[in-house]
Amino acid sequence: SYTDLTTVGPAVTVTTGPRALVLFTAAMTNTTADEVSLTSVEVAGATSISASDAWALHMRGPVSPQTQGAGSFRLFTTLNAGSNTFRMKYRVGGSTGNFVNREIAVLAL
């Protein structure tokens, strides 16, 4: 399951209607070769949506430790209007994942 790191976030709180475009990026490593590190986005506040593999950034390196940077976006279309907080969350398969250069931006549509 997805969780916070010791340094939580990043997060952005935005007043939205039913739609928002979320852009997020991170550089990730895993201490074990061929294991996965993932980062996703959850929504809290007027809307509750858990972070999911369906829109996560995935890093699976053939050699440990190999840092890979990636960015993605997710169009949320079922938000409840109001104040919504979009926060990055993290998950690793095996060993220890490291996440740096984490950024998130949200555009209410």
GUFIVEX-905724 format. One line per 4 residues: number of its first residue (from 1); their letters; for each residue x, y, z of N, C-alpha, C. Coordinates in steps of 0.05 Angstrom, whole numbers, plus 5000, padded with zeros to 4 digits. Layout:
N
NUM	A	X/Y/Z/X/Y/Z/X/Y/Z; ...
***
This chain:
109
1	SYTD	5017/4976/5000/5000/5000/5000/5018/5025/5000; 5007/5047/4991/5021/5072/4989/5022/5085/5017; 5044/5100/5022/5048/5112/5048/5064/5138/5044; 5067/5153/5066/5084/5177/5066/5113/5170/5071
5	LTTV	5131/5187/5062/5159/5185/5070/5162/5200/5096; 5186/5198/5107/5192/5214/5132/5187/5243/5127; 5194/5253/5103/5188/5280/5095/5163/5278/5077; 5140/5284/5088/5114/5280/5076/5111/5298/5051
9	GPAV	5097/5288/5032/5090/5305/5009/5108/5301/4985; 5109/5320/4968/5096/5346/4969/5066/5344/4965; 5052/5366/4971/5023/5367/4969/5015/5395/4960; 4992/5396/4947/4980/5422/4938/4950/5421/4944
13	TVTT	4940/5442/4957/4912/5445/4962/4900/5465/4943; 4879/5457/4929/4866/5473/4908/4836/5471/4911; 4822/5493/4906/4793/5492/4904/4787/5484/4875; 4772/5461/4873/4767/5450/4846/4737/5447/4842
17	GPRA	4730/5443/4817/4704/5432/4809/4708/5402/4807; 4694/5389/4788/4696/5360/4785/4722/5351/4771; 4738/5369/4760/4761/5360/4744/4786/5376/4752; 4809/5362/4753/4834/5374/4757/4856/5358/4744
21	LVLF	4876/5371/4733/4899/5358/4720/4922/5360/4740; 4933/5337/4747/4956/5335/4765/4981/5326/4750; 5002/5342/4753/5028/5335/4742/5047/5329/4765; 5062/5307/4763/5080/5300/4784/5105/5287/4774
25	TAAM	5127/5290/4789/5153/5280/4780/5169/5272/4804; 5187/5253/4800/5206/5244/4821/5229/5229/4808; 5251/5228/4822/5273/5211/4815/5274/5189/4836; 5276/5163/4827/5272/5141/4846/5294/5121/4843
29	TNTT	5301/5107/4865/5320/5085/4864/5308/5063/4882; 5320/5039/4881/5314/5018/4899/5340/5004/4906; 5344/4996/4931/5369/4984/4939/5374/4956/4929; 5353/4944/4917/5356/4917/4906/5351/4918/4876
33	ADEV	5369/4905/4861/5366/4904/4832/5339/4890/4824; 5326/4900/4804/5302/4890/4792/5278/4891/4812; 5279/4909/4831/5256/4914/4849/5244/4941/4841; 5219/4945/4848/5204/4968/4838/5201/4989/4861
37	SLTS	5202/5014/4853/5195/5037/4869/5174/5053/4854; 5153/5061/4868/5130/5075/4855/5123/5100/4871; 5113/5120/4856/5101/5143/4869/5075/5149/4855; 5054/5156/4870/5028/5161/4860/5017/5186/4874
41	VEVA	4991/5192/4869/4978/5215/4881/4952/5207/4894; 4947/5217/4918/4921/5213/4931/4907/5240/4932; 4881/5239/4935/4865/5264/4939/4850/5262/4965; 4851/5283/4981/4837/5284/5007/4823/5311/5009
45	GATS	4804/5313/5026/4789/5338/5030/4760/5333/5022; 4751/5350/5002/4723/5346/4993/4720/5319/4979; 4742/5308/4969/4743/5283/4955/4762/5264/4968; 4757/5238/4968/4776/5218/4978/4782/5198/4957
49	ISAS	4806/5199/4946/4815/5180/4926/4843/5170/4934; 4846/5144/4938/4872/5133/4946/4892/5133/4923; 4917/5135/4930/4939/5132/4910/4936/5104/4898; 4943/5102/4872/4939/5077/4858/4961/5071/4838
53	DAWA	4967/5046/4834/4986/5037/4813/4976/5046/4785; 4950/5049/4782/4939/5056/4756/4950/5081/4744; 4959/5100/4761/4970/5125/4751/4997/5131/4765; 5011/5111/4774/5036/5115/4788/5060/5117/4768
57	LHMR	5081/5130/4778/5107/5128/4764/5120/5103/4774; 5130/5086/4756/5143/5061/4763/5173/5062/4756; 5190/5053/4774/5218/5051/4768/5227/5022/4775; 5237/5008/4755/5248/4981/4760/5275/4981/4747
61	GPVS	5296/4982/4763/5323/4983/4752/5336/4956/4750; 5351/4952/4728/5364/4926/4724/5389/4923/4742; 5400/4946/4751/5424/4945/4768/5419/4964/4792; 5426/4956/4815/5422/4973/4839/5448/4987/4846
65	PQTQ	5448/5011/4855/5425/5030/4854/5426/5046/4828; 5405/5047/4814/5403/5062/4789/5381/5082/4792; 5387/5108/4792/5367/5129/4795/5354/5134/4769; 5328/5136/4769/5313/5142/4745/5293/5164/4751
69	GAGS	5293/5185/4735/5274/5207/4738/5251/5203/4719; 5227/5210/4727/5204/5208/4710/5183/5228/4718; 5166/5234/4700/5143/5252/4705/5118/5241/4691; 5095/5248/4702/5070/5239/4690/5048/5259/4697
73	FRLF	5025/5253/4688/5001/5269/4695/4977/5250/4698; 4957/5260/4713/4933/5246/4717/4910/5266/4716; 4890/5261/4699/4866/5277/4698/4845/5264/4716; 4839/5277/4738/4818/5268/4756/4792/5281/4747
77	TTLN	4772/5265/4742/4746/5275/4731/4722/5270/4749; 4727/5259/4773/4704/5252/4791/4708/5266/4818; 4719/5290/4818/4724/5304/4843/4698/5316/4854; 4696/5319/4880/4674/5335/4892/4684/5363/4893
81	AGSN	4667/5382/4885/4674/5410/4885/4682/5419/4914; 4703/5435/4915/4711/5445/4941/4741/5444/4944; 4751/5445/4969/4779/5444/4974/4790/5416/4974; 4808/5410/4955/4819/5383/4953/4850/5385/4955
85	TFRM	4862/5367/4970/4890/5366/4973/4901/5342/4958; 4920/5347/4940/4933/5327/4924/4960/5322/4935; 4966/5298/4944/4991/5291/4957/5004/5267/4944; 5031/5269/4940/5046/5246/4930/5049/5226/4952
89	KYRV	5046/5200/4945/5050/5177/4963/5069/5158/4950; 5080/5139/4966/5102/5122/4957/5098/5093/4964; 5109/5075/4947/5108/5046/4952/5133/5033/4940; 5143/5013/4954/5166/4998/4943/5159/4968/4944
93	GGST	5170/4953/4925/5169/4924/4925/5196/4914/4932; 5199/4902/4956/5225/4893/4965/5242/4915/4974; 5262/4909/4990/5283/4928/4999/5273/4956/5005; 5290/4976/4999/5286/5003/5006/5286/5021/4981
97	GNFV	5266/5037/4978/5265/5057/4957/5274/5084/4966; 5285/5099/4948/5292/5127/4953/5279/5145/4933; 5269/5167/4942/5254/5186/4925/5264/5214/4929; 5273/5227/4908/5284/5254/4909/5272/5271/4887
101	NREI	5277/5297/4888/5267/5316/4868/5237/5312/4862; 5222/5310/4884/5193/5306/4882/5178/5332/4879; 5161/5333/4858/5146/5357/4853/5118/5350/4843; 5099/5368/4850/5071/5364/4842/5059/5391/4835
105	AVLA	5043/5392/4814/5028/5416/4807/5000/5407/4800; 4980/5425/4806/4952/5418/4801/4939/5442/4787; 4925/5435/4766/4909/5455/4751/4880/5448/4753; 4864/5465/4767/4836/5461/4768/4824/5468/4741
109	L	4806/5450/4731/4794/5455/4704/4765/5461/4707
***
